[in-house]
Amino acid sequence: MGLIDPPRPEAKDAIKTCEDAESNRDITGDHPVTAQAVARELGLLKIGRVITGVELDALSDEVFEQEVEKIEVYARVSPSHKLRVVSALQKNKHIVAMTATA
C-alpha cells in the first residue's frame, strides 16, 4: 500500500512567483524520501541537498550558517528546526516568508 499527500495545485504557481528570491526551501516533517519526491515535483530540488532534523542537530550554528543556502529540503524536522532554518537564513541577510499547508 502506498500513500501520498500531493502538493496543492496552486503550490507550483506560488513557488514560481517566489523563484526570483532564489531561496525557496521545503521544510517538512515528512520522511526524507517523500520530501525529496515532493520537492522534485514542485521544482524545489535543484542540487539535491536534503537533510533531516537529526542531521541538522549535529551541525554547529557556525557550520549550519555556512551551509544553509545550499540545503533545499529539510525533512523530519520539528518546529524548532524550522525556526533555526529561518534564523540562519535571516542571519545571512535573506528576507524570509513561511507558508504552511496545514
C-alpha positions in Angstrom: 0.0 0.0 0.0 1.3 3.5 -0.8 0.0 6.8 0.4 0.9 10.3 -0.8 -0.2 13.7 0.3 0.4 15.5 -3.0 1.1 19.2 -3.1 -1.9 21.5 -3.7 -2.3 22.5 -7.3 -1.6 26.2 -6.5 1.7 25.3 -4.8 3.6 25.3 -8.2 2.3 28.8 -9.1 3.2 30.1 -5.6 6.8 28.7 -6.0 7.1 30.2 -9.4 6.1 33.6 -8.0 8.9 33.3 -5.4 11.6 32.0 -7.8 13.1 35.4 -8.2 14.1 35.3 -4.5 16.2 32.2 -5.3 15.7 30.9 -1.7 12.8 28.5 -1.9 13.1 25.7 0.6 10.9 22.7 1.6 10.9 22.3 5.4 8.7 19.4 6.4 8.0 16.7 8.9 7.7 14.2 6.1 10.1 11.3 5.6 13.2 12.3 3.6 12.2 10.2 0.5 8.7 11.7 0.5 10.1 15.2 1.0 12.6 14.7 -1.9 9.8 13.4 -4.2 7.5 16.3 -3.5 10.3 18.9 -3.8 11.3 17.5 -7.2 7.7 17.6 -8.3 7.5 21.3 -7.3 10.8 22.2 -8.9 12.4 23.0 -5.5 15.1 20.4 -5.6 17.8 21.5 -8.0 21.2 20.4 -6.5 19.7 17.6 -4.5 20.7 18.7 -1.0 18.3 17.1 1.6 19.0 16.8 5.4 16.9 15.6 8.3 16.3 17.2 11.7 18.7 14.7 13.2 21.5 15.8 10.8 20.6 19.5 11.5 21.0 18.9 15.2 24.5 17.6 14.6 25.6 20.9 12.9 27.1 23.7 14.9 25.5 27.1 14.3 28.6 28.3 12.5 28.7 25.4 10.1 24.9 25.5 9.6 25.0 29.2 8.7 27.6 28.4 6.1 25.6 25.5 4.7 22.0 26.8 5.0 22.0 28.3 1.5 23.0 25.0 -0.1 20.3 22.9 1.5 17.0 22.8 -0.4 15.0 20.3 1.6 14.7 19.7 5.4 12.9 16.5 6.3 11.7 15.0 9.6 12.0 18.4 11.3 10.3 19.9 14.3 9.0 23.5 14.7 12.3 24.4 16.5 14.3 23.2 13.4 12.1 25.4 11.2 12.9 28.4 13.4 16.6 27.5 13.2 16.5 27.5 9.4 14.6 30.8 9.3 17.1 32.4 11.7 20.1 31.2 9.8 18.7 32.5 6.5 18.0 35.8 8.1 21.5 36.0 9.6 22.7 35.6 6.0 20.7 38.6 5.0 17.8 36.8 3.4 14.2 38.1 3.7 12.2 35.1 4.8 8.5 34.3 4.5 7.0 31.0 5.5 3.8 29.3 4.4 2.1 26.2 5.6 -0.2 23.6 4.1 -1.8 22.5 7.3 
